[in-house]
Amino acid sequence: METVLLDALESISDAFVIYDDGGHLVTCNAKFRELYQYSEEETAPGVHYQELGKIDVSRGNVVISDTSQSKEDYLDQKKEYRQRLEGSFIVQLKDKRWIKTTDRRLSSGGFVSIQRDITEEKRNEEALLNAKKTAELANRAKSEFLANMSHELRTPLNAIIGFSSLLSEAVYGPHSDQRYQEYARDIEEAGSHLLTLINEVLDLSKVEVGDIVLNEKTTDIWQISQSCKALTGQKAKENKVRLNIKIDPPTLRIHADPIKLKQILVNLASNAIKFSKPDGTVDIFWSLEKNKIKLMVTDHGVGIEKEFLPHIFEPFRRSQIASMLNYEGTGLGLTLVKKFSDAHGADVTLSSIADEGTTVTVIFPKSRTCLDEELLVT
């Protein structure tokens, strides 16, 4: 039986060692000697693992890591690991191989040590890290490019919108042909739409390159809601959608960046209006629950298919749905809502049923609630 066991130990690909309860070698396989270039005399039964560690250090078999300031530190770290016998101990050999040592206690009081070559795993790990860094740099470069391009595009667009507005309003006198005024109005509307798309791309680019900065102050939710209604009211009218706003309590205020907060609300309301059916309603409801301000924006429109829900806050995902339904947009609205909400420490959730509608809920942390003391829940 002992012969069979020894044969089995010699056949495994990992280095295998058994130590007694005092840390002295009982037996090992040839792979262990080969791994560290030990002689049979150096690995004779009875040798202490610390002696083997000293051989490694003296021969330079082991690369002393940056965390070990000296050879003694390395030996102390290995001794500490052997006393705990938890987790694993990883070292690099002078030939650039990485070895992972895993020790486990035996019922007899000693411990078994299995040492595996994980060089390929380390190389794959390093390759993945390098690929991740490369991807991050490429993504940052893309975001910076988009931010710069968006800025460059906005300047001539503002001029186009401004001059077309002058023409459509016939500021300097009536047109000789009524069609010129209609064309000018078409140019103005198309330019405004394009500017909205560019602004969304610019906002996302700023977020991705880390340029999002909150300018926080106590903000009246009623004023923010009325401002949102003014910005989205025309679109709601065109789509024959009724916009309902409710704030409970009416004096609700929040400590937030008013511009980013308005962008959250406008993006949610615009999406809800866009995907609503004619003669439908969009409900904006602000409430207070357990001293947390909760925003819910609900529509009863086309809804979202279940397959899209797990990725709905990713950039351009909503545009896939919109394109299938012949709706315009970049698909960045919900992404920006998520980014700006995260910046405020708020939680965002979305629930939707195809052909029935969508509800987006944003819950802000207690620290952002601004209320009179008698309205707070104790």
Secondary structure, 3 states (H helix, E strand, C coil): CHHHHHHHHHHCCCEEEEECCCCEEEEECHHHHHHHCCCCCCCCCCCEHHHHHHHHHHHCCEECCCCCCCHHHHHHHHHHHHHHCCCCEEEEECCCCEEEEEEEECCCCCEEEEEEECHHHHHHHHHHHHHHHHHHHHHHHHHHHHHHHHHHHHHHHHHHHHHHHHHHCCCCCCCCCHHHHHHHHHHHHHHHHHHHHHHHHHHHHHHHCCCCCCCCEEEEHHHHHHHHHHHHHHHHHHCCCEEEEEEECCCCEEEECHHHHHHHHHHHHHHHHHCCCCCCEEEEEEEEECCEEEEEEEECCCCCCHHHHHHCCCCCHHHHHHHHCCCCCCCCHHHHHHHHHHHCCCEEEEEEECCCEEEEEEECCHHHEECCHHHCCC
